[in-house]
Amino acid sequence: MRSYLTVQDVEGIHSQVLEGTGGLPGYLDKGRIDAAVNRLHTGYYNNVCEEAAALMESLANNRGFVDGNKRTAFVSTDIFLRRNGFYMEVEPVEAHNLITNAMAERVFEYGLILECRFSVDLRNQLYSRSL
C-alpha cells in the first residue's frame, strides 16, 4: 500500500526547508497546498513515478506558500518516493537548474518532470511492478 504525504507533512517539510535555506514563512493560499497533496488520490496515475511527478508539478506551480515552493516541491517529492521505497537519482545543481529554468519558461509540467527527473531504470522498474 502506498504511503502518501499529508498537508501537515508538506507544511513541516516547508518549515524545515526555510529553516535550512532561508525564506519567508507563510501561505499565499493553503487550499493550493491541499489541492497539490490530494491530486495523487484521483486514481489517474499508473504508478508512484507518475504520482511523484504530479506532486512536484502541483506543489511548485500552485505556489501555496509565500516562499520556498520549488524547494518544498523537490524535498516533498523526494520524501514521498523514499517512503515508498524509491529515490530520485539527480544532482542537486542539475535539479535546481531544471526547476528554475522550466519555471521561468513556464514549462514546468508533469510530462517534463516525468521524463527528466526519474531515471530510465526507475521508470522501467516502476512500470514493470504493480504498485
N, CA and C atoms as a LAMMPS dump frame, in Angstrom:
ITEM: TIMESTEP
0
ITEM: NUMBER OF ATOMS
393
ITEM: BOX BOUNDS ff ff ff
-5.0000000000000000e+02 5.0000000000000000e+02
-5.0000000000000000e+02 5.0000000000000000e+02
-5.0000000000000000e+02 5.0000000000000000e+02
ITEM: ATOMS id mol type element x y z
1 1 1 N 0.839 -1.176 0
2 1 2 C 0 0 0
3 1 3 C 0.884 1.24 0
4 2 1 N 0.543 2.196 -0.829
5 2 2 C 1.312 3.419 -0.991
6 2 3 C 1.172 4.319 0.234
7 3 1 N 2.267 4.999 0.582
8 3 2 C 2.293 5.959 1.682
9 3 3 C 2.312 7.368 1.099
10 4 1 N 1.26 8.129 1.371
11 4 2 C 1.125 9.481 0.831
12 4 3 C 1.45 10.53 1.88
13 5 1 N 1.93 11.668 1.416
14 5 2 C 2.147 12.807 2.299
15 5 3 C 0.808 13.466 2.603
16 6 1 N 0.725 14.061 3.768
17 6 2 C -0.448 14.853 4.138
18 6 3 C -0.097 16.326 3.989
19 7 1 N -1.107 17.164 4.083
20 7 2 C -0.872 18.608 4.064
21 7 3 C 0.048 18.982 5.226
22 8 1 N -0.178 18.369 6.379
23 8 2 C 0.658 18.654 7.547
24 8 3 C 2.112 18.233 7.299
25 9 1 N 2.31 17.115 6.615
26 9 2 C 3.666 16.694 6.262
27 9 3 C 4.35 17.763 5.405
28 10 1 N 3.658 18.238 4.391
29 10 2 C 4.229 19.23 3.479
30 10 3 C 4.489 20.548 4.209
31 11 1 N 3.61 20.925 5.107
32 11 2 C 3.84 22.135 5.905
33 11 3 C 5.099 21.987 6.76
34 12 1 N 5.293 20.818 7.343
35 12 2 C 6.501 20.56 8.129
36 12 3 C 7.75 20.568 7.269
37 13 1 N 7.664 19.982 6.089
38 13 2 C 8.78 19.988 5.142
39 13 3 C 9.123 21.422 4.768
40 14 1 N 8.094 22.216 4.494
41 14 2 C 8.303 23.617 4.133
42 14 3 C 9.021 24.365 5.252
43 15 1 N 8.606 24.15 6.483
44 15 2 C 9.26 24.8 7.628
45 15 3 C 10.728 24.413 7.714
46 16 1 N 11.015 23.125 7.518
47 16 2 C 12.401 22.664 7.57
48 16 3 C 13.224 23.224 6.412
49 17 1 N 12.62 23.313 5.239
50 17 2 C 13.309 23.879 4.076
51 17 3 C 13.681 25.329 4.359
52 18 1 N 12.745 26.103 4.882
53 18 2 C 13.024 27.51 5.17
54 18 3 C 14.062 27.657 6.277
55 19 1 N 13.983 26.791 7.267
56 19 2 C 14.955 26.831 8.356
57 19 3 C 16.366 26.567 7.836
58 20 1 N 16.48 25.656 6.889
59 20 2 C 17.79 25.281 6.365
60 20 3 C 18.321 26.177 5.267
61 21 1 N 17.432 26.801 4.508
62 21 2 C 17.885 27.562 3.343
63 21 3 C 17.424 29.01 3.331
64 22 1 N 16.581 29.386 4.264
65 22 2 C 16.096 30.76 4.322
66 22 3 C 14.839 30.966 3.507
67 23 1 N 14.21 32.085 3.751
68 23 2 C 12.999 32.431 3.022
69 23 3 C 11.924 32.934 3.962
70 24 1 N 10.855 33.422 3.385
71 24 2 C 9.748 33.991 4.144
72 24 3 C 8.7 32.929 4.452
73 25 1 N 8.296 32.807 5.709
74 25 2 C 7.244 31.842 6.044
75 25 3 C 5.865 32.389 5.659
76 26 1 N 4.901 31.502 5.651
77 26 2 C 3.521 31.905 5.423
78 26 3 C 2.926 31.294 4.166
79 27 1 N 1.633 31.521 4.042
80 27 2 C 0.858 30.952 2.935
81 27 3 C 0.364 32.048 2.007
82 28 1 N 0.315 31.73 0.728
83 28 2 C -0.449 32.54 -0.213
84 28 3 C -1.871 32.013 -0.247
85 29 1 N -1.982 30.672 -0.248
86 29 2 C -3.293 30.031 -0.266
87 29 3 C -3.11 28.582 0.164
88 30 1 N -3.544 28.27 1.384
89 30 2 C -3.384 26.912 1.913
90 30 3 C -4.164 25.895 1.079
91 31 1 N -5.24 26.313 0.442
92 31 2 C -6.015 25.429 -0.417
93 31 3 C -5.211 24.902 -1.592
94 32 1 N -4.245 25.671 -2.058
95 32 2 C -3.388 25.226 -3.165
96 32 3 C -2.491 24.067 -2.732
97 33 1 N -2.063 24.1 -1.49
98 33 2 C -1.243 23.012 -0.956
99 33 3 C -2.099 21.758 -0.813
100 34 1 N -3.296 21.937 -0.298
101 34 2 C -4.239 20.823 -0.154
102 34 3 C -4.534 20.201 -1.521
103 35 1 N -4.761 21.029 -2.517
104 35 2 C -5.053 20.523 -3.864
105 35 3 C -3.871 19.727 -4.421
106 36 1 N -2.663 20.218 -4.194
107 36 2 C -1.465 19.523 -4.694
108 36 3 C -1.305 18.159 -4.042
109 37 1 N -1.468 18.119 -2.736
110 37 2 C -1.301 16.872 -1.984
111 37 3 C -2.384 15.864 -2.358
112 38 1 N -3.59 16.33 -2.492
113 38 2 C -4.709 15.428 -2.76
114 38 3 C -4.878 15.067 -4.229
115 39 1 N -4.141 15.709 -5.104
116 39 2 C -4.166 15.357 -6.532
117 39 3 C -3.814 13.89 -6.734
118 40 1 N -2.959 13.357 -5.883
119 40 2 C -2.499 11.975 -6.041
120 40 3 C -3.586 10.949 -5.758
121 41 1 N -4.657 11.376 -5.129
122 41 2 C -5.727 10.452 -4.746
123 41 3 C -6.829 10.341 -5.8
124 42 1 N -6.6 10.878 -6.991
125 42 2 C -7.629 10.856 -8.032
126 42 3 C -7.782 9.503 -8.704
127 43 1 N -6.754 8.636 -8.594
128 43 2 C -6.802 7.347 -9.271
129 43 3 C -6.356 7.429 -10.721
130 44 1 N -5.898 8.587 -11.158
131 44 2 C -5.491 8.809 -12.54
132 44 3 C -4.122 8.212 -12.861
133 45 1 N -3.238 8.165 -11.892
134 45 2 C -1.839 7.828 -12.131
135 45 3 C -1.611 6.327 -12.043
136 46 1 N -0.688 5.841 -12.899
137 46 2 C -0.442 4.406 -13.014
138 46 3 C 0.553 3.856 -12.01
139 47 1 N 1.402 4.713 -11.443
140 47 2 C 2.453 4.229 -10.545
141 47 3 C 3.001 5.365 -9.714
142 48 1 N 3.915 5.043 -8.83
143 48 2 C 4.48 6.018 -7.897
144 48 3 C 5.291 7.091 -8.629
145 49 1 N 5.906 6.752 -9.741
146 49 2 C 6.673 7.721 -10.513
147 49 3 C 5.756 8.81 -11.067
148 50 1 N 4.648 8.423 -11.615
149 50 2 C 3.689 9.4 -12.13
150 50 3 C 3.11 10.238 -11.003
151 51 1 N 2.835 9.621 -9.875
152 51 2 C 2.328 10.373 -8.725
153 51 3 C 3.367 11.375 -8.232
154 52 1 N 4.625 10.969 -8.207
155 52 2 C 5.695 11.868 -7.771
156 52 3 C 5.803 13.073 -8.701
157 53 1 N 5.717 12.844 -9.997
158 53 2 C 5.775 13.947 -10.963
159 53 3 C 4.597 14.896 -10.765
160 54 1 N 3.416 14.343 -10.525
161 54 2 C 2.228 15.168 -10.291
162 54 3 C 2.377 15.991 -9.01
163 55 1 N 2.916 15.385 -7.969
164 55 2 C 3.123 16.094 -6.706
165 55 3 C 4.104 17.244 -6.897
166 56 1 N 5.225 16.969 -7.558
167 56 2 C 6.226 18.007 -7.764
168 56 3 C 5.648 19.16 -8.588
169 57 1 N 4.961 18.819 -9.664
170 57 2 C 4.368 19.851 -10.525
171 57 3 C 3.393 20.715 -9.735
172 58 1 N 2.499 20.087 -9.006
173 58 2 C 1.457 20.841 -8.305
174 58 3 C 2.013 21.706 -7.186
175 59 1 N 2.909 21.158 -6.378
176 59 2 C 3.462 21.966 -5.286
177 59 3 C 4.254 23.155 -5.817
178 60 1 N 5.023 22.953 -6.875
179 60 2 C 5.82 24.049 -7.436
180 60 3 C 4.948 25.083 -8.129
181 61 1 N 4.019 24.639 -8.962
182 61 2 C 3.227 25.564 -9.767
183 61 3 C 2.062 26.211 -9.021
184 62 1 N 1.509 25.524 -8.041
185 62 2 C 0.375 26.095 -7.312
186 62 3 C 0.78 27.271 -6.433
187 63 1 N 2.022 27.285 -6.008
188 63 2 C 2.555 28.386 -5.192
189 63 3 C 1.669 28.702 -3.993
190 64 1 N 1.492 27.689 -3.171
191 64 2 C 0.671 27.863 -1.98
192 64 3 C 1.375 28.595 -0.853
193 65 1 N 2.71 28.576 -0.855
194 65 2 C 3.487 29.244 0.179
195 65 3 C 4 30.588 -0.333
196 66 1 N 4.33 31.473 0.575
197 66 2 C 4.896 32.77 0.218
198 66 3 C 6.247 32.578 -0.466
199 67 1 N 7.054 31.668 0.045
200 67 2 C 8.411 31.449 -0.451
201 67 3 C 8.75 29.964 -0.316
202 68 1 N 9.684 29.506 -1.103
203 68 2 C 10.19 28.146 -0.967
204 68 3 C 9.351 27.078 -1.645
205 69 1 N 8.505 27.442 -2.577
206 69 2 C 7.622 26.461 -3.224
207 69 3 C 8.389 25.41 -4.019
208 70 1 N 9.37 25.831 -4.801
209 70 2 C 10.133 24.873 -5.611
210 70 3 C 10.965 23.951 -4.719
211 71 1 N 11.601 24.522 -3.704
212 71 2 C 12.394 23.708 -2.786
213 71 3 C 11.51 22.719 -2.04
214 72 1 N 10.358 23.183 -1.592
215 72 2 C 9.415 22.312 -0.886
216 72 3 C 8.898 21.22 -1.815
217 73 1 N 8.639 21.561 -3.064
218 73 2 C 8.172 20.564 -4.042
219 73 3 C 9.215 19.474 -4.235
220 74 1 N 10.468 19.881 -4.374
221 74 2 C 11.533 18.915 -4.594
222 74 3 C 11.706 17.996 -3.389
223 75 1 N 11.805 18.576 -2.194
224 75 2 C 12.024 17.778 -0.987
225 75 3 C 10.814 16.89 -0.706
226 76 1 N 9.617 17.423 -0.88
227 76 2 C 8.405 16.629 -0.651
228 76 3 C 8.343 15.435 -1.585
229 77 1 N 8.699 15.639 -2.835
230 77 2 C 8.694 14.552 -3.807
231 77 3 C 9.734 13.499 -3.441
232 78 1 N 10.905 13.956 -3.028
233 78 2 C 11.947 13.016 -2.606
234 78 3 C 11.473 12.187 -1.411
235 79 1 N 10.866 12.824 -0.436
236 79 2 C 10.373 12.101 0.745
237 79 3 C 9.254 11.144 0.359
238 80 1 N 8.345 11.571 -0.504
239 80 2 C 7.264 10.696 -0.972
240 80 3 C 7.844 9.434 -1.613
241 81 1 N 8.826 9.613 -2.493
242 81 2 C 9.436 8.457 -3.144
243 81 3 C 10.146 7.554 -2.139
244 82 1 N 10.898 8.138 -1.232
245 82 2 C 11.635 7.338 -0.241
246 82 3 C 10.677 6.56 0.663
247 83 1 N 9.572 7.176 1.034
248 83 2 C 8.57 6.463 1.846
249 83 3 C 8.048 5.226 1.131
250 84 1 N 8.116 5.268 -0.192
251 84 2 C 7.579 4.176 -0.988
252 84 3 C 8.663 3.307 -1.613
253 85 1 N 9.883 3.433 -1.08
254 85 2 C 10.958 2.539 -1.478
255 85 3 C 11.747 2.948 -2.698
256 86 1 N 11.635 4.203 -3.142
257 86 2 C 12.337 4.677 -4.33
258 86 3 C 13.051 5.983 -4.016
259 87 1 N 13.848 6.449 -4.949
260 87 2 C 14.508 7.736 -4.769
261 87 3 C 14.81 8.34 -6.127
262 88 1 N 15.035 9.652 -6.113
263 88 2 C 15.424 10.353 -7.33
264 88 3 C 16.935 10.305 -7.449
265 89 1 N 17.405 9.966 -8.608
266 89 2 C 18.839 9.962 -8.869
267 89 3 C 19.158 11.228 -9.655
268 90 1 N 19.505 12.278 -8.914
269 90 2 C 19.735 13.57 -9.556
270 90 3 C 20.723 14.374 -8.719
271 91 1 N 21.575 15.106 -9.395
272 91 2 C 22.497 16.008 -8.724
273 91 3 C 21.736 17.267 -8.315
274 92 1 N 21.994 17.796 -7.127
275 92 2 C 21.254 18.973 -6.644
276 92 3 C 21.308 20.179 -7.584
277 93 1 N 22.467 20.469 -8.149
278 93 2 C 22.575 21.627 -9.051
279 93 3 C 21.755 21.39 -10.31
280 94 1 N 21.814 20.168 -10.821
281 94 2 C 21.028 19.815 -12.015
282 94 3 C 19.535 19.98 -11.733
283 95 1 N 19.089 19.505 -10.598
284 95 2 C 17.676 19.628 -10.235
285 95 3 C 17.279 21.09 -10.086
286 96 1 N 18.103 21.851 -9.4
287 96 2 C 17.815 23.278 -9.216
288 96 3 C 17.704 23.986 -10.564
289 97 1 N 18.666 23.731 -11.45
290 97 2 C 18.654 24.385 -12.762
291 97 3 C 17.425 24 -13.576
292 98 1 N 17.072 22.72 -13.576
293 98 2 C 15.896 22.289 -14.321
294 98 3 C 14.642 22.984 -13.797
295 99 1 N 14.445 22.943 -12.502
296 99 2 C 13.234 23.519 -11.922
297 99 3 C 13.193 25.024 -12.157
298 100 1 N 14.279 25.708 -11.865
299 100 2 C 14.311 27.166 -12.002
300 100 3 C 14.104 27.595 -13.453
301 101 1 N 14.824 26.971 -14.371
302 101 2 C 14.696 27.341 -15.784
303 101 3 C 13.319 27.003 -16.337
304 102 1 N 12.814 25.837 -16.011
305 102 2 C 11.495 25.44 -16.522
306 102 3 C 10.396 26.323 -15.951
307 103 1 N 10.515 26.707 -14.681
308 103 2 C 9.522 27.613 -14.087
309 103 3 C 9.581 28.981 -14.766
310 104 1 N 10.779 29.469 -15.032
311 104 2 C 10.942 30.77 -15.687
312 104 3 C 10.343 30.76 -17.091
313 105 1 N 10.439 29.619 -17.757
314 105 2 C 9.902 29.487 -19.114
315 105 3 C 8.449 29.019 -19.122
316 106 1 N 7.896 28.82 -17.948
317 106 2 C 6.509 28.365 -17.768
318 106 3 C 6.24 27.016 -18.434
319 107 1 N 7.235 26.135 -18.335
320 107 2 C 7.081 24.793 -18.91
321 107 3 C 7.314 23.706 -17.87
322 108 1 N 7.286 24.072 -16.594
323 108 2 C 7.491 23.08 -15.535
324 108 3 C 6.181 22.337 -15.342
325 109 1 N 6.055 21.216 -16.035
326 109 2 C 4.803 20.486 -16.009
327 109 3 C 5.055 18.989 -15.915
328 110 1 N 3.99 18.284 -15.666
329 110 2 C 4.003 16.851 -15.396
330 110 3 C 4.863 16.053 -16.381
331 111 1 N 4.645 16.208 -17.666
332 111 2 C 5.373 15.43 -18.671
333 111 3 C 6.873 15.677 -18.628
334 112 1 N 7.268 16.937 -18.497
335 112 2 C 8.68 17.279 -18.407
336 112 3 C 9.308 16.662 -17.168
337 113 1 N 8.63 16.764 -16.054
338 113 2 C 9.143 16.213 -14.798
339 113 3 C 9.282 14.7 -14.906
340 114 1 N 8.256 14.065 -15.423
341 114 2 C 8.271 12.607 -15.55
342 114 3 C 9.43 12.155 -16.431
343 115 1 N 9.665 12.869 -17.5
344 115 2 C 10.724 12.498 -18.426
345 115 3 C 12.114 12.804 -17.869
346 116 1 N 12.286 13.95 -17.252
347 116 2 C 13.622 14.409 -16.86
348 116 3 C 14.052 13.976 -15.473
349 117 1 N 13.168 13.861 -14.556
350 117 2 C 13.554 13.684 -13.161
351 117 3 C 13.77 12.256 -12.748
352 118 1 N 13.217 11.329 -13.439
353 118 2 C 13.302 9.953 -12.986
354 118 3 C 14.065 9.135 -14.015
355 119 1 N 15.067 8.417 -13.545
356 119 2 C 15.935 7.664 -14.44
357 119 3 C 15.145 6.613 -15.215
358 120 1 N 15.681 6.245 -16.355
359 120 2 C 15.048 5.208 -17.183
360 120 3 C 14.912 3.917 -16.383
361 121 1 N 15.939 3.557 -15.631
362 121 2 C 15.871 2.331 -14.839
363 121 3 C 14.732 2.382 -13.831
364 122 1 N 14.571 3.526 -13.176
365 122 2 C 13.487 3.673 -12.2
366 122 3 C 12.137 3.568 -12.896
367 123 1 N 11.987 4.263 -14.02
368 123 2 C 10.713 4.197 -14.734
369 123 3 C 10.414 2.771 -15.17
370 124 1 N 11.421 2.072 -15.708
371 124 2 C 11.214 0.694 -16.13
372 124 3 C 10.837 -0.184 -14.947
373 125 1 N 11.507 0.006 -13.83
374 125 2 C 11.202 -0.775 -12.641
375 125 3 C 9.78 -0.482 -12.164
376 126 1 N 9.399 0.791 -12.185
377 126 2 C 8.061 1.143 -11.718
378 126 3 C 6.98 0.619 -12.656
379 127 1 N 7.223 0.754 -13.954
380 127 2 C 6.226 0.297 -14.893
381 127 3 C 6.095 -1.228 -14.901
382 128 1 N 7.163 -1.919 -14.507
383 128 2 C 7.096 -3.372 -14.534
384 128 3 C 6.533 -3.946 -13.23
385 129 1 N 6.394 -3.078 -12.23
386 129 2 C 5.852 -3.52 -10.947
387 129 3 C 4.415 -3.081 -10.811
388 130 1 N 3.668 -3.825 -10.11
389 130 2 C 2.284 -3.455 -9.82
390 130 3 C 2.258 -2.796 -8.446
391 131 1 N 2.28 -1.466 -8.432
392 131 2 C 2.328 -0.727 -7.178
393 131 3 C 0.966 -0.177 -6.821
